[in-house]
Amino acid sequence: MKEYKIVEVKKSQAEAVMNEMARQGWEVVSTNFWGYWKISIMITFSRDI
């Protein structure tokens, strides 16, 4: 079974957040750029539970 998490980050924080989540056992599933009201990146993570 998988667990999923979506995290919203600023571009400058993306790499640090992905590295920290990887240390916790999370794997990046997808990224999506959001620039309508504010510029941010949505990162979807998954891990086995």
mmCIF file of the N, C-alpha and C atoms, coordinates in Angstrom:
data_MODEL
# 
_entry.id   MODEL 
# 
loop_
_atom_site.group_PDB 
_atom_site.id 
_atom_site.type_symbol 
_atom_site.label_atom_id 
_atom_site.label_alt_id 
_atom_site.label_comp_id 
_atom_site.label_asym_id 
_atom_site.label_entity_id 
_atom_site.label_seq_id 
_atom_site.pdbx_PDB_ins_code 
_atom_site.Cartn_x 
_atom_site.Cartn_y 
_atom_site.Cartn_z 
_atom_site.occupancy 
_atom_site.B_iso_or_equiv 
_atom_site.pdbx_formal_charge 
_atom_site.auth_seq_id 
_atom_site.auth_comp_id 
_atom_site.auth_asym_id 
_atom_site.auth_atom_id 
_atom_site.pdbx_PDB_model_num 
ATOM 1   N N  . MET A 1 1  ? 0.842  -1.167 0.000   1.00 0.00 ? 1  MET A N  1 
ATOM 2   C CA . MET A 1 1  ? 0.000  0.000  0.000   1.00 0.00 ? 1  MET A CA 1 
ATOM 3   C C  . MET A 1 1  ? 0.899  1.246  0.000   1.00 0.00 ? 1  MET A C  1 
ATOM 4   N N  . LYS A 1 2  ? 0.438  2.292  -0.640  1.00 0.00 ? 2  LYS A N  1 
ATOM 5   C CA . LYS A 1 2  ? 1.195  3.538  -0.750  1.00 0.00 ? 2  LYS A CA 1 
ATOM 6   C C  . LYS A 1 2  ? 0.512  4.651  0.042   1.00 0.00 ? 2  LYS A C  1 
ATOM 7   N N  . GLU A 1 3  ? 1.329  5.577  0.489   1.00 0.00 ? 3  GLU A N  1 
ATOM 8   C CA . GLU A 1 3  ? 0.865  6.804  1.131   1.00 0.00 ? 3  GLU A CA 1 
ATOM 9   C C  . GLU A 1 3  ? 1.346  7.952  0.247   1.00 0.00 ? 3  GLU A C  1 
ATOM 10  N N  . TYR A 1 4  ? 0.521  8.970  0.062   1.00 0.00 ? 4  TYR A N  1 
ATOM 11  C CA . TYR A 1 4  ? 0.873  10.099 -0.802  1.00 0.00 ? 4  TYR A CA 1 
ATOM 12  C C  . TYR A 1 4  ? 0.824  11.398 -0.021  1.00 0.00 ? 4  TYR A C  1 
ATOM 13  N N  . LYS A 1 5  ? 1.645  12.352 -0.453  1.00 0.00 ? 5  LYS A N  1 
ATOM 14  C CA . LYS A 1 5  ? 1.678  13.668 0.169   1.00 0.00 ? 5  LYS A CA 1 
ATOM 15  C C  . LYS A 1 5  ? 1.954  14.691 -0.917  1.00 0.00 ? 5  LYS A C  1 
ATOM 16  N N  . ILE A 1 6  ? 1.246  15.809 -0.889  1.00 0.00 ? 6  ILE A N  1 
ATOM 17  C CA . ILE A 1 6  ? 1.468  16.914 -1.827  1.00 0.00 ? 6  ILE A CA 1 
ATOM 18  C C  . ILE A 1 6  ? 1.999  18.094 -1.024  1.00 0.00 ? 6  ILE A C  1 
ATOM 19  N N  . VAL A 1 7  ? 3.114  18.650 -1.488  1.00 0.00 ? 7  VAL A N  1 
ATOM 20  C CA . VAL A 1 7  ? 3.765  19.758 -0.794  1.00 0.00 ? 7  VAL A CA 1 
ATOM 21  C C  . VAL A 1 7  ? 3.886  20.927 -1.767  1.00 0.00 ? 7  VAL A C  1 
ATOM 22  N N  . GLU A 1 8  ? 3.547  22.123 -1.305  1.00 0.00 ? 8  GLU A N  1 
ATOM 23  C CA . GLU A 1 8  ? 3.694  23.334 -2.107  1.00 0.00 ? 8  GLU A CA 1 
ATOM 24  C C  . GLU A 1 8  ? 4.930  24.084 -1.630  1.00 0.00 ? 8  GLU A C  1 
ATOM 25  N N  . VAL A 1 9  ? 5.842  24.387 -2.540  1.00 0.00 ? 9  VAL A N  1 
ATOM 26  C CA . VAL A 1 9  ? 7.089  25.075 -2.175  1.00 0.00 ? 9  VAL A CA 1 
ATOM 27  C C  . VAL A 1 9  ? 7.410  26.179 -3.169  1.00 0.00 ? 9  VAL A C  1 
ATOM 28  N N  . LYS A 1 10 ? 8.239  27.103 -2.734  1.00 0.00 ? 10 LYS A N  1 
ATOM 29  C CA . LYS A 1 10 ? 8.794  28.100 -3.647  1.00 0.00 ? 10 LYS A CA 1 
ATOM 30  C C  . LYS A 1 10 ? 9.914  27.436 -4.428  1.00 0.00 ? 10 LYS A C  1 
ATOM 31  N N  . LYS A 1 11 ? 10.193 27.959 -5.596  1.00 0.00 ? 11 LYS A N  1 
ATOM 32  C CA . LYS A 1 11 ? 11.239 27.375 -6.453  1.00 0.00 ? 11 LYS A CA 1 
ATOM 33  C C  . LYS A 1 11 ? 12.568 27.260 -5.722  1.00 0.00 ? 11 LYS A C  1 
ATOM 34  N N  . SER A 1 12 ? 12.919 28.263 -4.950  1.00 0.00 ? 12 SER A N  1 
ATOM 35  C CA . SER A 1 12 ? 14.204 28.270 -4.250  1.00 0.00 ? 12 SER A CA 1 
ATOM 36  C C  . SER A 1 12 ? 14.290 27.204 -3.157  1.00 0.00 ? 12 SER A C  1 
ATOM 37  N N  . GLN A 1 13 ? 13.154 26.682 -2.699  1.00 0.00 ? 13 GLN A N  1 
ATOM 38  C CA . GLN A 1 13 ? 13.125 25.683 -1.624  1.00 0.00 ? 13 GLN A CA 1 
ATOM 39  C C  . GLN A 1 13 ? 12.978 24.255 -2.142  1.00 0.00 ? 13 GLN A C  1 
ATOM 40  N N  . ALA A 1 14 ? 12.675 24.076 -3.400  1.00 0.00 ? 14 ALA A N  1 
ATOM 41  C CA . ALA A 1 14 ? 12.291 22.767 -3.936  1.00 0.00 ? 14 ALA A CA 1 
ATOM 42  C C  . ALA A 1 14 ? 13.348 21.692 -3.694  1.00 0.00 ? 14 ALA A C  1 
ATOM 43  N N  . GLU A 1 15 ? 14.588 21.961 -4.013  1.00 0.00 ? 15 GLU A N  1 
ATOM 44  C CA . GLU A 1 15 ? 15.634 20.949 -3.870  1.00 0.00 ? 15 GLU A CA 1 
ATOM 45  C C  . GLU A 1 15 ? 15.822 20.534 -2.413  1.00 0.00 ? 15 GLU A C  1 
ATOM 46  N N  . ALA A 1 16 ? 15.837 21.487 -1.504  1.00 0.00 ? 16 ALA A N  1 
ATOM 47  C CA . ALA A 1 16 ? 16.010 21.177 -0.080  1.00 0.00 ? 16 ALA A CA 1 
ATOM 48  C C  . ALA A 1 16 ? 14.843 20.348 0.443   1.00 0.00 ? 16 ALA A C  1 
ATOM 49  N N  . VAL A 1 17 ? 13.632 20.682 0.033   1.00 0.00 ? 17 VAL A N  1 
ATOM 50  C CA . VAL A 1 17 ? 12.452 19.932 0.470   1.00 0.00 ? 17 VAL A CA 1 
ATOM 51  C C  . VAL A 1 17 ? 12.494 18.512 -0.080  1.00 0.00 ? 17 VAL A C  1 
ATOM 52  N N  . MET A 1 18 ? 12.837 18.344 -1.350  1.00 0.00 ? 18 MET A N  1 
ATOM 53  C CA . MET A 1 18 ? 12.908 17.001 -1.934  1.00 0.00 ? 18 MET A CA 1 
ATOM 54  C C  . MET A 1 18 ? 13.968 16.154 -1.242  1.00 0.00 ? 18 MET A C  1 
ATOM 55  N N  . ASN A 1 19 ? 15.126 16.747 -0.921  1.00 0.00 ? 19 ASN A N  1 
ATOM 56  C CA . ASN A 1 19 ? 16.172 16.000 -0.223  1.00 0.00 ? 19 ASN A CA 1 
ATOM 57  C C  . ASN A 1 19 ? 15.733 15.597 1.178   1.00 0.00 ? 19 ASN A C  1 
ATOM 58  N N  . GLU A 1 20 ? 15.065 16.486 1.894   1.00 0.00 ? 20 GLU A N  1 
ATOM 59  C CA . GLU A 1 20 ? 14.587 16.161 3.240   1.00 0.00 ? 20 GLU A CA 1 
ATOM 60  C C  . GLU A 1 20 ? 13.528 15.065 3.202   1.00 0.00 ? 20 GLU A C  1 
ATOM 61  N N  . MET A 1 21 ? 12.610 15.148 2.263   1.00 0.00 ? 21 MET A N  1 
ATOM 62  C CA . MET A 1 21 ? 11.560 14.133 2.153   1.00 0.00 ? 21 MET A CA 1 
ATOM 63  C C  . MET A 1 21 ? 12.170 12.779 1.766   1.00 0.00 ? 21 MET A C  1 
ATOM 64  N N  . ALA A 1 22 ? 13.202 12.781 0.942   1.00 0.00 ? 22 ALA A N  1 
ATOM 65  C CA . ALA A 1 22 ? 13.877 11.538 0.563   1.00 0.00 ? 22 ALA A CA 1 
ATOM 66  C C  . ALA A 1 22 ? 14.512 10.880 1.789   1.00 0.00 ? 22 ALA A C  1 
ATOM 67  N N  . ARG A 1 23 ? 15.080 11.680 2.683   1.00 0.00 ? 23 ARG A N  1 
ATOM 68  C CA . ARG A 1 23 ? 15.657 11.134 3.919   1.00 0.00 ? 23 ARG A CA 1 
ATOM 69  C C  . ARG A 1 23 ? 14.587 10.466 4.782   1.00 0.00 ? 23 ARG A C  1 
ATOM 70  N N  . GLN A 1 24 ? 13.339 10.909 4.640   1.00 0.00 ? 24 GLN A N  1 
ATOM 71  C CA . GLN A 1 24 ? 12.227 10.344 5.407   1.00 0.00 ? 24 GLN A CA 1 
ATOM 72  C C  . GLN A 1 24 ? 11.554 9.179  4.674   1.00 0.00 ? 24 GLN A C  1 
ATOM 73  N N  . GLY A 1 25 ? 12.105 8.786  3.528   1.00 0.00 ? 25 GLY A N  1 
ATOM 74  C CA . GLY A 1 25 ? 11.589 7.638  2.799   1.00 0.00 ? 25 GLY A CA 1 
ATOM 75  C C  . GLY A 1 25 ? 10.592 7.963  1.694   1.00 0.00 ? 25 GLY A C  1 
ATOM 76  N N  . TRP A 1 26 ? 10.369 9.245  1.416   1.00 0.00 ? 26 TRP A N  1 
ATOM 77  C CA . TRP A 1 26 ? 9.442  9.657  0.374   1.00 0.00 ? 26 TRP A CA 1 
ATOM 78  C C  . TRP A 1 26 ? 10.147 9.696  -0.974  1.00 0.00 ? 26 TRP A C  1 
ATOM 79  N N  . GLU A 1 27 ? 9.408  9.424  -2.036  1.00 0.00 ? 27 GLU A N  1 
ATOM 80  C CA . GLU A 1 27 ? 9.922  9.464  -3.404  1.00 0.00 ? 27 GLU A CA 1 
ATOM 81  C C  . GLU A 1 27 ? 9.061  10.429 -4.219  1.00 0.00 ? 27 GLU A C  1 
ATOM 82  N N  . VAL A 1 28 ? 9.699  11.258 -5.048  1.00 0.00 ? 28 VAL A N  1 
ATOM 83  C CA . VAL A 1 28 ? 8.958  12.203 -5.884  1.00 0.00 ? 28 VAL A CA 1 
ATOM 84  C C  . VAL A 1 28 ? 8.200  11.433 -6.963  1.00 0.00 ? 28 VAL A C  1 
ATOM 85  N N  . VAL A 1 29 ? 6.899  11.705 -7.066  1.00 0.00 ? 29 VAL A N  1 
ATOM 86  C CA . VAL A 1 29 ? 6.061  11.091 -8.092  1.00 0.00 ? 29 VAL A CA 1 
ATOM 87  C C  . VAL A 1 29 ? 5.902  12.062 -9.260  1.00 0.00 ? 29 VAL A C  1 
ATOM 88  N N  . SER A 1 30 ? 5.657  13.335 -8.938  1.00 0.00 ? 30 SER A N  1 
ATOM 89  C CA . SER A 1 30 ? 5.495  14.334 -9.992  1.00 0.00 ? 30 SER A CA 1 
ATOM 90  C C  . SER A 1 30 ? 5.717  15.734 -9.433  1.00 0.00 ? 30 SER A C  1 
ATOM 91  N N  . THR A 1 31 ? 5.962  16.674 -10.336 1.00 0.00 ? 31 THR A N  1 
ATOM 92  C CA . THR A 1 31 ? 6.053  18.088 -9.983  1.00 0.00 ? 31 THR A CA 1 
ATOM 93  C C  . THR A 1 31 ? 5.161  18.863 -10.943 1.00 0.00 ? 31 THR A C  1 
ATOM 94  N N  . ASN A 1 32 ? 4.648  19.975 -10.446 1.00 0.00 ? 32 ASN A N  1 
ATOM 95  C CA . ASN A 1 32 ? 3.777  20.799 -11.265 1.00 0.00 ? 32 ASN A CA 1 
ATOM 96  C C  . ASN A 1 32 ? 4.028  22.258 -10.900 1.00 0.00 ? 32 ASN A C  1 
ATOM 97  N N  . PHE A 1 33 ? 4.235  23.095 -11.884 1.00 0.00 ? 33 PHE A N  1 
ATOM 98  C CA . PHE A 1 33 ? 4.461  24.523 -11.688 1.00 0.00 ? 33 PHE A CA 1 
ATOM 99  C C  . PHE A 1 33 ? 3.123  25.231 -11.606 1.00 0.00 ? 33 PHE A C  1 
ATOM 100 N N  . TRP A 1 34 ? 2.942  26.069 -10.604 1.00 0.00 ? 34 TRP A N  1 
ATOM 101 C CA . TRP A 1 34 ? 1.700  26.810 -10.423 1.00 0.00 ? 34 TRP A CA 1 
ATOM 102 C C  . TRP A 1 34 ? 2.034  28.293 -10.427 1.00 0.00 ? 34 TRP A C  1 
ATOM 103 N N  . GLY A 1 35 ? 1.443  29.053 -11.326 1.00 0.00 ? 35 GLY A N  1 
ATOM 104 C CA . GLY A 1 35 ? 1.780  30.465 -11.410 1.00 0.00 ? 35 GLY A CA 1 
ATOM 105 C C  . GLY A 1 35 ? 0.586  31.373 -11.607 1.00 0.00 ? 35 GLY A C  1 
ATOM 106 N N  . TYR A 1 36 ? -0.568 31.008 -11.062 1.00 0.00 ? 36 TYR A N  1 
ATOM 107 C CA . TYR A 1 36 ? -1.753 31.830 -11.282 1.00 0.00 ? 36 TYR A CA 1 
ATOM 108 C C  . TYR A 1 36 ? -1.774 33.015 -10.309 1.00 0.00 ? 36 TYR A C  1 
ATOM 109 N N  . TRP A 1 37 ? -2.002 32.760 -9.023  1.00 0.00 ? 37 TRP A N  1 
ATOM 110 C CA . TRP A 1 37 ? -1.991 33.851 -8.043  1.00 0.00 ? 37 TRP A CA 1 
ATOM 111 C C  . TRP A 1 37 ? -0.606 34.085 -7.480  1.00 0.00 ? 37 TRP A C  1 
ATOM 112 N N  . LYS A 1 38 ? 0.122  32.990 -7.305  1.00 0.00 ? 38 LYS A N  1 
ATOM 113 C CA . LYS A 1 38 ? 1.493  33.087 -6.816  1.00 0.00 ? 38 LYS A CA 1 
ATOM 114 C C  . LYS A 1 38 ? 2.306  31.989 -7.485  1.00 0.00 ? 38 LYS A C  1 
ATOM 115 N N  . ILE A 1 39 ? 3.587  32.210 -7.573  1.00 0.00 ? 39 ILE A N  1 
ATOM 116 C CA . ILE A 1 39 ? 4.446  31.236 -8.232  1.00 0.00 ? 39 ILE A CA 1 
ATOM 117 C C  . ILE A 1 39 ? 4.925  30.217 -7.200  1.00 0.00 ? 39 ILE A C  1 
ATOM 118 N N  . SER A 1 40 ? 4.615  28.956 -7.447  1.00 0.00 ? 40 SER A N  1 
ATOM 119 C CA . SER A 1 40 ? 5.062  27.891 -6.565  1.00 0.00 ? 40 SER A CA 1 
ATOM 120 C C  . SER A 1 40 ? 5.125  26.577 -7.339  1.00 0.00 ? 40 SER A C  1 
ATOM 121 N N  . ILE A 1 41 ? 5.706  25.583 -6.708  1.00 0.00 ? 41 ILE A N  1 
ATOM 122 C CA . ILE A 1 41 ? 5.819  24.257 -7.293  1.00 0.00 ? 41 ILE A CA 1 
ATOM 123 C C  . ILE A 1 41 ? 5.076  23.287 -6.385  1.00 0.00 ? 41 ILE A C  1 
ATOM 124 N N  . MET A 1 42 ? 4.233  22.477 -6.969  1.00 0.00 ? 42 MET A N  1 
ATOM 125 C CA . MET A 1 42 ? 3.525  21.435 -6.240  1.00 0.00 ? 42 MET A CA 1 
ATOM 126 C C  . MET A 1 42 ? 4.296  20.134 -6.477  1.00 0.00 ? 42 MET A C  1 
ATOM 127 N N  . ILE A 1 43 ? 4.738  19.488 -5.402  1.00 0.00 ? 43 ILE A N  1 
ATOM 128 C CA . ILE A 1 43 ? 5.499  18.243 -5.516  1.00 0.00 ? 43 ILE A CA 1 
ATOM 129 C C  . ILE A 1 43 ? 4.673  17.134 -4.874  1.00 0.00 ? 43 ILE A C  1 
ATOM 130 N N  . THR A 1 44 ? 4.459  16.065 -5.620  1.00 0.00 ? 44 THR A N  1 
ATOM 131 C CA . THR A 1 44 ? 3.738  14.906 -5.100  1.00 0.00 ? 44 THR A CA 1 
ATOM 132 C C  . THR A 1 44 ? 4.753  13.829 -4.745  1.00 0.00 ? 44 THR A C  1 
ATOM 133 N N  . PHE A 1 45 ? 4.657  13.334 -3.508  1.00 0.00 ? 45 PHE A N  1 
ATOM 134 C CA . PHE A 1 45 ? 5.543  12.294 -2.997  1.00 0.00 ? 45 PHE A CA 1 
ATOM 135 C C  . PHE A 1 45 ? 4.739  11.034 -2.709  1.00 0.00 ? 45 PHE A C  1 
ATOM 136 N N  . SER A 1 46 ? 5.411  9.895  -2.698  1.00 0.00 ? 46 SER A N  1 
ATOM 137 C CA . SER A 1 46 ? 4.774  8.650  -2.254  1.00 0.00 ? 46 SER A CA 1 
ATOM 138 C C  . SER A 1 46 ? 5.802  7.828  -1.492  1.00 0.00 ? 46 SER A C  1 
ATOM 139 N N  . ARG A 1 47 ? 5.286  6.927  -0.649  1.00 0.00 ? 47 ARG A N  1 
ATOM 140 C CA . ARG A 1 47 ? 6.136  5.959  0.043   1.00 0.00 ? 47 ARG A CA 1 
ATOM 141 C C  . ARG A 1 47 ? 5.282  4.772  0.435   1.00 0.00 ? 47 ARG A C  1 
ATOM 142 N N  . ASP A 1 48 ? 5.937  3.638  0.599   1.00 0.00 ? 48 ASP A N  1 
ATOM 143 C CA . ASP A 1 48 ? 5.237  2.441  1.030   1.00 0.00 ? 48 ASP A CA 1 
ATOM 144 C C  . ASP A 1 48 ? 4.935  2.533  2.523   1.00 0.00 ? 48 ASP A C  1 
ATOM 145 N N  . ILE A 1 49 ? 3.750  2.056  2.895   1.00 0.00 ? 49 ILE A N  1 
ATOM 146 C CA . ILE A 1 49 ? 3.416  2.030  4.320   1.00 0.00 ? 49 ILE A CA 1 
ATOM 147 C C  . ILE A 1 49 ? 3.168  0.614  4.783   1.00 0.00 ? 49 ILE A C  1 
# 
